[in-house]
Amino acid sequence: MSELGKTLVVTGGGLGDTLFHMPFIRSIQQKSEGKSIVLACKKGREISELFSEIDMVSQVLPIAKDQDVSGKADLGRLRRLTKAAEIDTAFVFHKSTGISFAIMMAGVKNRYGYYFKGSWNRFFLNKGTLTPKQVPLPAFMHHAAMVMDDVGISYDYSDVRFRQPEHVVKAAFEGIGLLEKPRMIALGINASAAYKQWGVKGYSEIAERLLENYPGQILLFGAGDVAPIAQGILDNTASPDRFIDLTTRKVLLHHSHALLQSCDFYVGNDSFGLNLAAMSSMPAVGIFIKSYYFAYCDWIKPVISPSDDISEVTSEQVWSEIEKLL
């Protein structure tokens, strides 16, 4: 395929949606002007921070009215920002008719994306791909893959290697008071919904077994919303000094990523952290409920509950996967 010119990728969602599209972003940027893309997403502030030191993204267009929530896109803002960025080609990895219309009204010449049978956005994508609604999970990743296949751009879910540069890694460790990088395993206790949260009991049991079998430290990966989970784990251990708790610190997002990518592997329930680990090309044990699980790349080793109650996943099941990584 010929060069795409200045290229925009629209994911429409927040952090999680953007990470699911990383294999495609990585491939598209190789064919774009300056080998870098413009990215449009709802939680633009967070995503700008994540990509601030990585040259695959030259600019982030924040398209939500409220950048702290992943709400509806502000279509007028999207049109204005896209027009001002002088985009030649756009990949709309979102089913929204409004987003496709805004991209067309911004004067973008080549508009790739997917549409469902009978949907209106097919009129605004001059290079659209008809896709079925029902596809394997995560659905938006599979819909985007169909567009990539139709366009003829190859991608590899298992070879994204989305990693922060070494100077960011150094700054991240200095920011938490460490001059040298210790060996670490990440426990990803973050969760976007309560039904995805494995909880204190399971993580505490795994943490204690790691302390017995692993010489390094345990990184408790998550933000302030899961600080009670982290505190519960620390309350249940006799070795709190071997934990690095990110839930009580204000850590820049790209610094959190730098700390995560420095771990030997990741263990956690379905979350932003799990997908960030996979896109960083590091092994990850993922804990899922029965009705919503995935392993879209070789890095994720899924452990699946026999029901939609995630607490039915036992620490023995999780440990059996961890042992393979140890």
Buried (B, 14 or more C-beta within 10 A) or exposed (E): EEEBBBBBBBBBBBBBBBBBBBBBBBBBBBBBBEEBBBBBBBBBEBBBBBBBBBEBBBBBBBBBEEBEEBEBBBBEBBBBBBBEBEBBBBBBBBBBBBBBBBBBBBEBEBBBBBBEEEBEBBEBBEBBBEBEEEBEEBBBBBBBBBBBEBBEBEBEBEEBEBBBEEEBBBBBBEBBEEEEBBEBBBBBBBBBEEBBBBBBEBBBBBBBBBBEEBEBBBBBBBBEEBBEBBBBBBEBBEEEEBBBBBBEBEBBBBBBBBBBBBBBBBBBBBBBBBBBBBBBBBBBBBBBBBEBBBBBBEBBBBBBBEEEEBBEBBBEBBBEBBEEBE
